[in-house]
C-alpha cells in the first residue's frame, strides 16, 4: 500500500536595490540571483538531504517534472517500514 502527502516549502526571492545602484552602469542587477543559484540553494539542498539521511527508514531523491531546476526542485521523501518479524516456529 502506498500513502502519499504533499508538503511545500517555498522560497520567494527578492532583492531591494537602491535607485542609485540601478543608475550605475557597472552594477550587475542579477548578481544576487547568481549567488543564490551557485552557493545558497545548493547548500540548502545538501542540508535537507543530510538531515533526512540521519533518520532510519527514510530516503530521499530529487524528482524532475520537466520544470527548470532554477524554478523548482522537488524532493521525494520515502519512509520504508520494516516488515514485522515472522513468528518463531514451535
C-alpha positions as a Python dict, from the first residue, in 0.01 Angstrom:
ca = {
    (1, 'X'): (0, 0, 0),
    (2, 'X'): (122, 348, -79),
    (3, 'X'): (18, 650, 125),
    (4, 'X'): (107, 998, -6),
    (5, 'X'): (105, 1355, 122),
    (6, 'X'): (245, 1679, -20),
    (7, 'X'): (435, 1943, 173),
    (8, 'X'): (552, 2270, 17),
    (9, 'X'): (840, 2481, 142),
    (10, 'X'): (855, 2779, -94),
    (11, 'X'): (1130, 3037, -113),
    (12, 'X'): (1034, 3370, -271),
    (13, 'X'): (1348, 3558, -367),
    (14, 'X'): (1356, 3937, -357),
    (15, 'X'): (1627, 4199, -393),
    (16, 'X'): (1597, 4554, -264),
    (17, 'X'): (1814, 4764, -494),
    (18, 'X'): (1860, 5136, -425),
    (19, 'X'): (1789, 5357, -729),
    (20, 'X'): (2148, 5484, -721),
    (21, 'X'): (2277, 5135, -797),
    (22, 'X'): (2038, 5091, -1086),
    (23, 'X'): (2181, 5407, -1243),
    (24, 'X'): (2536, 5268, -1217),
    (25, 'X'): (2639, 5108, -1550),
    (26, 'X'): (2878, 4870, -1369),
    (27, 'X'): (2609, 4736, -1136),
    (28, 'X'): (2507, 4377, -1214),
    (29, 'X'): (2145, 4359, -1103),
    (30, 'X'): (2130, 3980, -1133),
    (31, 'X'): (2446, 3904, -932),
    (32, 'X'): (2240, 3832, -620),
    (33, 'X'): (2041, 3570, -811),
    (34, 'X'): (2358, 3408, -944),
    (35, 'X'): (2486, 3391, -584),
    (36, 'X'): (2161, 3221, -479),
    (37, 'X'): (2185, 2962, -759),
    (38, 'X'): (2558, 2890, -721),
    (39, 'X'): (2607, 2897, -345),
    (40, 'X'): (2297, 2933, -127),
    (41, 'X'): (2046, 2696, -293),
    (42, 'X'): (2291, 2404, -331),
    (43, 'X'): (2384, 2433, 37),
    (44, 'X'): (2019, 2427, 141),
    (45, 'X'): (1952, 2119, -71),
    (46, 'X'): (2259, 1941, 72),
    (47, 'X'): (2144, 2027, 425),
    (48, 'X'): (1796, 1888, 356),
    (49, 'X'): (1936, 1559, 223),
    (50, 'X'): (2187, 1534, 507),
    (51, 'X'): (1915, 1581, 767),
    (52, 'X'): (1682, 1329, 601),
    (53, 'X'): (1959, 1067, 583),
    (54, 'X'): (2001, 1091, 960),
    (55, 'X'): (1667, 915, 1016),
    (56, 'X'): (1648, 537, 984),
    (57, 'X'): (1397, 414, 731),
    (58, 'X'): (1380, 743, 542),
    (59, 'X'): (1521, 801, 193),
    (60, 'X'): (1507, 1097, -43),
    (61, 'X'): (1574, 1171, -408),
    (62, 'X'): (1516, 1456, -649),
    (63, 'X'): (1230, 1416, -896),
    (64, 'X'): (1219, 1611, -1220),
    (65, 'X'): (880, 1710, -1354),
    (66, 'X'): (1015, 1897, -1655),
    (67, 'X'): (1045, 2229, -1470),
    (68, 'X'): (1382, 2406, -1478),
    (69, 'X'): (1587, 2348, -1162),
    (70, 'X'): (1621, 2726, -1130),
    (71, 'X'): (1245, 2736, -1068),
    (72, 'X'): (1170, 2415, -879),
    (73, 'X'): (1343, 2131, -701),
    (74, 'X'): (1114, 1851, -592),
    (75, 'X'): (1245, 1622, -322),
    (76, 'X'): (1064, 1290, -288),
    (77, 'X'): (1089, 1159, 68),
    (78, 'X'): (1002, 793, 127),
    (79, 'X'): (962, 613, 457),
    (80, 'X'): (1000, 237, 431),
    (81, 'X'): (860, 32, 714),
    (82, 'X'): (1045, -281, 815),
    (83, 'X'): (831, -593, 777),
    (84, 'X'): (705, -738, 1104),
    (85, 'X'): (914, -1024, 1240),
    (86, 'X'): (797, -1371, 1147),
    (87, 'X'): (669, -1575, 1438),
    (88, 'X'): (912, -1834, 1565),
    (89, 'X'): (833, -2196, 1483),
    (90, 'X'): (738, -2402, 1784),
}
